[in-house]
Amino acid sequence: MTQITTALIQELRTKTGAGMMKCKEALVECKGDMEAAVDWLRKKGLSAAAKKAGRVAAEGLISVITDGDVGVMVEVNSETDFVARNDKFQAYVENVGTIAKNHEAGLSSLVEDQYGQGTGRTVGEELANLIALIGENMALRRMTRLTAKSGVVASYIHNAATAKTGKLGVLVVLESEGDKTKLESLGRQIAMHIAAANPQSVTTDDLDPKLLERERVVLSEQAKASGKPENVIEKMVEGRLRKFYEESVLVEQTFVIDGETRIKDVLKNAEKEVGAPVKISSFVRYGLGEGVEKKEDDFANEVANLAR
């Protein structure tokens, strides 16, 4: 009998989309035989997703849920935007976001959590069931949960499909002892700014050192091409780095809502109304399907495939 390892269970899960416990059960029943285990799951109705698992899923929806000092975002992908408009898919994405709000262990643990609503299935198993029902590959891609120590987690959803789902989502943590209602209003405006400006970090100190060094090298090479003296080149690089900070660092960016005030000054100006100092401690921005390599078919092939 083949040893039932975690890697073997994960392989079966990848092939079928079934839950970890069901994959383990299938492998035990089939004495470690992978193909037999796939068939075992298919007979149980848990592997209808297997044929679709290789297809690219880069559409879908992002669930954005906030509740005072807690906020969570979950991205669930589908193959087509048509599925993102399906009521069952939307309900699944929204419900998974609600489950994730109280789930601190991360995505790998979330898929094993109970989906609820009387299904008797886990979050992962319910997704496999949805794949079988709708007929497209889907993937529970990523999850982020943020908390505020003494403030609020505010949010913004762009291209909303429902009140809690959309194509682009932002969470931002504002730390302050001030008025929570006014903090949430300020936080939503800053979340809208983040959606539009796509900053890379909250402050200059938070920037990825590798990103900063790469930018410095590029700017240095550009400045050297001018043929100016070394001391002038150094000043040119520093000036261009300041411009880079203004484009990439949240507190250095110009507020998109008024087009003139830097975010750090927006926070400072809000202190009087909020009743206490305000600090942005973190944020996260999800753009649907970003980083997923989409398959590109040329138009002629697409028409030919439709004709067949």
N, C-alpha and C positions, 0 to 999 in steps of 0.2 A: 504493500500500500504506500502510495506517495505521501510524504509528510505534508500536512496541511499548514502551510506557512502564511504569514500575513501578506507576503508578496503574491502568493498564489491566489489568495482571496481577492486582493486588489485587482489582479489580472482578470479574474472572472467578473468582477464588478464593472471594470472598464468595458469588457466585451458585451455585457448584458444590461447594465444600468440598474440592476437589482441592488438591494441593500446589502451591507456588509454581513449582517447576521444570516440573511437568507443565502448569500454566496457561501458562507462557511458551512451552513447546513447542507447545501447542495453538494459541496466537495466531500463532506464527511459521508453522506449517503452514497456517493459515487466513488468512494475510496481514492479521491484525488484525481480522477480522470476528468480532465478539463472539458472535453467534448460531451461526455456523458452528463456533466454538471450543467452545461449550457442547455442540453435537451431537458434535463430535470426541471430547470427554471422555466423553460418554455412551456412545459406541460402544466406548470403551476400558474401560467399566465403572467410571469414576472420578467420575461425576456423578449417581449414584443419589440423592445427598443433596439435589439441587437443589430438588425439590418441597417438601421439608420445611424448608428453610432459614428460612422466615419464621415458623415456629411457635415460641412462647415455650418456652424450656428453663430452668426454674428449680429442678428437682429434681436428683437425681444424687448424687455422692459427693465427698468431699475426701480426698485421699491425704496422709498425714503420715509422712514418713520421716526418721529421725535416725540419725546415726552419729558418736558422739563430739562433735567440734567443728563438725559440719555438720548442718543440718536443712533440710528443704524441704517446702512444702505446695503442692499443685496441686488446683484445683477443676475438675471436669468435670461439666457440666450435662446433664440429660436432661429430657424433657417430663413424665415420670411417675415416681413412686416405684417403680412396678412394675419399670421398667428398672434402677433402682438395685439391685434384688435379683437381677439377671441375672448369672450366673457370668462370662460373656464381658465384660460391662461392668465388673464388679468387677476382673477380671484386667487389663483395659486401664488402668483408673485407677491400680491399684497399680504396674503396669509403667512407666507414664509418670512416676510419682513417683520410681521407682528411677532412671530415665534422668535426670530433672531434678536429682537429688542431685549428680551430677557435671557439671552444666551451669550455667555461670556467666553466660551471655549473655542470659537472659531468655526470656519466652514466645514472642516472634516468631521467635527462633532455634530454640527447642525444637521447634516444629511441623515444622521442616525436618530435624531429627535423625533418624537411622535408628531405626525402631521395634525392629528385631531379630527374634528368634524365627523366623528363616527366612522372613519375609514378603516381604522385598525392598521394603517400603514405608516411608515416613517416618511420624512420629508423626501428622501431619495426615492423610496418606492412609489410615492405619489407622483413624482416627476416621471418615472418609468411608465406608470399607468397613463399619465397624460400624453406621453409620446405615442403610446399604443392607440389611444383614443383619437388624437388629432392627426397623427401620421407624419410628424416631422421630428427630426432630431432636435433635442433641447439640452441645455446644460446649465446647471447651477454653478456660475463661474466664480464669483467672489463676494466677499462680505466684509464690511468694516463697521465696527461699533465704537463710538466715542462717548466719553462721559466728561462732565464738568465737575470740578471739585466744589466750587462755590459760585455758580453762574448758570448759564443755559447752553443747550445745544440747539442752534437754529438751523433752518434748512431752506432749500429752494429747489423746485422741480421745474425743468424747462421741457417744453413739448409734452405736457401732461396728458396721459391717457385716462387716468382716474385721479382722484384726490390725493392718492399716495404713490402713484407710479408715473414714470415718464421716460424720456430718452436721455436726459442728462440730469444728474442730481448732485447736490452739494450739501455737506454738513460742515458747520463751523462752530467751534467752541469759544464762547466768550466768558472769561472769568471776571467776576465782579460781585461785590456785596450790595450793589445797587438794586433798583426797581426791576424785577424780573420781566414784567410786561414790556417795559421800555427797552430792556435788553434784547428781548425776542424780536421786537420791531427793528432795532438796529442790526441785529444778527441776520435777519432776512435780507436786508439791503446789502450787507457785506457778502452774504451768500450769493446774491444776484451778481454782484461785482465779480466774485470768484468764477462764476459760471461763464461770464463774458471775457474776463482777462486771463484766466488760466495761469495763475502764479505757480511758481515751483517750490516756494517755501514761505513761511511766515516772516522770518527776518533774514538778514544777510548771513548771520551766524549759522542759520539752519540749512543753508545751501549745501548741496552735495559737493564735497571737496574735489571730487573727480570732475564734476561738471564745471566748477569754477576754474580749475587748472586748465581744462581743455579750452575754455573760453579765453583764458589769459594767453595761452600759446597762440591761438588763432589771431587774437588782437595784436600780439607782438609781431607776428609775421606780416600782418597787414601794415603795421606802423613802420617796420623796417623797409618795406617796399617804397616808402616815401623818400628814402635816402637822407633823412634828417639826422642830426647828431643824436648820440645815445641818450643824453639828458632830456632832449625834446621828445624822443620816442617813449621814454618812461612816463612823461606827463600825458602823452597822447593815449597810452594804454590805460592809465588811471582814469582819464576822462571818459574813455569808452566803457570801462568797467562800471563807472557810475551810471551810465546809460543802461547797461545790461541789468544792473540792480533795479533800476526804475521800471524795467520791463518784466523782470522775473520774480522780484521779492514783493510779497503782498503789502506790507506796511509802507513800502516805498512807491507803490503804484498810485496813479491818479484815479480817484474815485470815478467810476464810469457814470454815476448818476448825476453828478454836478460838473464833471469834466475839468475840475481845477484843483480840488483839495486832495492832498495825499491821505492815504488810509490812516497813517499814524496820527494825522491831524484830525481826521474824522473821529477817531477814538478819543482824542484829547478834548475836542469840542463837545462830545456827548457826555462827558463826565458830569457836567452841571445838571443836565436833565435827568440822567440816570441816578445821580446822587452819590457816586463813588467812582474811583478809577476803573477803567475797562481795559482788559488785555485779551488779545486773541492768542490762545495757547496752541491750537491746531485746527486743521481743516482737511477735508478730503473731497475730491471732485471725481465723479464717475461720468465718462462719456460712453454711451452705449457702443459696445463692440470695439473700443479702442484697443489696439494691439493684437486683434485677431486677424490673421491673414485670410482675406476673403478670396475665394476662387473666382477668377475672371474668365468668363467664356466670351469668345468673340461673337458678334451679332449673327454672322452667317451660321455658325454652329448651333446657336440658340434656336434660330428659325428651323434649321434642319432637324433638330431634336424634336421640336414641336410638331413638325410635319409627320415625323415617324409615329 
